[in-house]
């Protein structure tokens, strides 16, 4: 016999309230701003989808979005393979395991703005250790405050330094969960090291790798603090990523409407790409 | 296929073993004939998996030699020994289909496609997995996965030996029986030397022509299932094999008689040696009831289906008897009769009576 009632809904209420206060309500205020124009004094005028259209058509937004995708793409194709390689070469047991793990975790423990300042001081020409070394010892013309290429390289290297560990630790967790029997069976089957990677290690790492790529995508796509502290979006606009541009519009120019519309577009893109990616990566398992 | 000879094999996981207690595997010296079915039987931690890994080459023994058909393979890595191993948990390559899984070991060895196809079809047919060849291996049930990992070993027609490391652990009981008879059937068809490690006596006794019983890194007896049951060389074998196991009763030995709780018991033959802990060993199956004999007090009678297990006390010693018909009442006084040709004396665990010449 089954009794049916609606009591279960009460148990969902606390979570609903919490989500409403920390996500839905702030989000709706953004939606509210995005369709209105204000000239201060708390006076608002209906604007419809005008801001969205303006943002999507603007060269400035498109350029920032392009830079954002380029940045995310570059750090992903560097950090993911690098992370896998480092994880594969880490010892599985013994004295060096905790040493490696702590070393790996260190960059992630440093506050983001400190990472930005560190790399800023480190790479400044003349003053910074790396800047000095590159310019005055190796004779390479490097100045991230003046040259877009130098600035880009520095931002990418900084992110790789800061976040490859995350990929490493996740992959390592996947690797150590593989029972010895798999490696033994592969030995007996005469598998090459590449086959072991391709048919044992990679499939077993797939779940954690999906998580790693998703996290790295979202974090890098929304990155703000480190490049802002390092280059301030410069030289010129060359390292002005989406979030940096957004803050310039919202707080620098105080254009609340366009900034709100841009936030929503930004959010939608992040969500869409994550969803597409996740669906693709988990498609095989569903079959 | 090959004859496997283990010569003075010893292994320790420690870098500098001192006494025998440091060895996970103590002095083993056996020869297994080509095409035989053998079982390594013993409780967890008795060294049977260590021994198996040494034979397959996953582990290098501290001392001694392994010979396949007279050829020393002690230093060879697993892939050059041409052996196959089935592990406790099914090892399959998740991203491949069943067919690709079976092909994998042949492909790695550069076998030509026509031979691969013939062998894979043959093995798939033997294992009843022909209809699954194109399905992804990751979605299979544990027993089918285990069949595939067996198949990966069997596709190579030149394997010296196939080893099983407790392969039925994760299989449902009703499928265990099926898979076990499949194994037996496979052994008859492919005629490979098979070595089967288990702690389950039923599995060992039904699978193997010869069983190696191990305890604490030591081989205590090698024999056919009947030999292990009828004449255990060690009280451990007597106790480990059989259900319930052999009665091991403290006694004193005098010639071809034992003195147990003040009663004289005829033995199978004269005892040898002296000193040490002396026990009388007799299987419950050979303890009968009669009008005369050793007086005992029945404490419990359990009906286990085919027969009854009677627990009784003789003086301060508990023992068990198995009977099919004359079932005494719990609490009653009975007289026990020990079958002389099945009564033996063990000194410090090892058999110390000689069979009387027929």
Interface residues (C-beta under 8 A of the other chain):
Chain A: X179 X181 X182 X184 X185 X187 X188 X189 X190 X191 X192 X195 X199 X200 X203 X204 X287
Chain B: X53 X56 X58 X77 X78 X79 X83 X84 X85 X87 X88 X89 X91 X93 X94 X95 X96 X104 X105 X108 X109 X136 X149 X152 X153
